[in-house]
Amino acid sequence: MASSLRSAHPTQHATDWANSAKTALVALGTGTFHAAIRAMRGVEERRVRQVLHSMNDRQLAAIGIDRAGIPAYAASITTAEQMHL
C-alpha cells in the first residue's frame, strides 16, 4: 500500500494510454472513438475507486473526502481527465 501512495497519480497511466490511443481511434470514426473513451473512463474510474478504498480514513481526510464520498470523487476526477482528451 505504501508504494501505491508514492506512485504517480492513479489516473496518469490511463491518461497516458488514452492519449496514445486517441490518434488511432479518431481514424475509426467519432462514434467508435467516443465509445472507447467511455470504456476507458469506466476502467479509470474503477481504478481510482480501488486506490481510494485502499487508503485509511486519515489519508482520505487529508485529501478532503470520506468513504461515502469516494464514488463521487472518483467520477469527478475521471470526468476532469476526460475533458483533456
C-alpha positions in Angstrom: 0.0 0.0 0.0 2.8 2.4 0.8 4.2 2.1 -2.7 0.9 3.0 -4.2 0.8 6.2 -2.3 4.3 7.1 -3.7 3.5 6.2 -7.3 2.2 8.5 -9.9 -1.4 9.9 -9.8 -3.8 6.9 -10.2 -5.2 8.2 -13.4 -1.8 9.0 -15.0 -1.3 5.6 -16.5 -4.8 5.5 -18.0 -4.4 9.1 -19.3 -1.1 8.2 -21.0 -2.6 5.2 -22.6 -5.7 7.2 -23.7 -3.5 9.9 -25.3 -1.6 7.2 -27.3 -4.8 5.5 -28.4 -6.6 8.8 -29.2 -4.9 9.3 -32.6 -5.6 5.7 -33.7 -9.2 5.8 -32.7 -10.0 9.0 -34.5 -9.3 7.2 -37.8 -12.1 4.7 -36.9 -14.7 7.4 -36.6 -16.2 9.5 -33.9 -18.8 7.0 -32.7 -16.1 4.4 -32.1 -13.8 7.0 -30.6 -16.4 8.2 -28.1 -17.4 4.6 -27.2 -13.7 3.8 -26.5 -13.4 6.9 -24.3 -16.4 5.9 -22.3 -14.9 2.5 -21.8 -11.5 3.9 -20.8 -13.2 6.3 -18.4 -15.0 3.4 -16.7 -11.8 1.5 -16.3 -10.0 4.6 -15.0 -12.8 5.4 -12.5 -12.8 1.8 -11.1 -9.0 2.1 -10.6 -9.3 5.4 -8.8 -12.1 3.9 -6.5 -9.8 0.9 -5.8 -6.9 3.2 -4.8 -9.1 5.4 -2.6 -10.7 2.4 -0.9 -7.2 1.1 0.0 -6.5 4.3 1.9 -7.2 4.7 5.6 -9.7 7.3 6.9 -6.9 9.7 8.0 -5.4 9.6 4.4 -8.8 10.2 2.9 -9.4 13.1 5.3 -6.1 14.6 4.3 -7.4 15.0 0.7 -10.8 16.2 1.9 -13.1 13.2 1.3 -14.6 10.5 3.4 -15.5 6.9 2.4 -19.1 7.9 1.4 -17.6 10.5 -1.0 -15.3 8.1 -2.9 -17.7 7.3 -5.8 -18.4 11.0 -6.5 -14.8 12.0 -6.1 -13.6 9.2 -8.5 -16.2 10.3 -11.0 -15.2 13.9 -10.8 -11.5 13.1 -11.3 -12.1 10.9 -14.3 -14.6 13.4 -15.8 -12.0 16.2 -15.5 -9.4 13.9 -17.1 -11.8 13.1 -19.9 -12.1 16.8 -20.7 -8.4 16.9 -21.6 -8.6 14.1 -24.2 
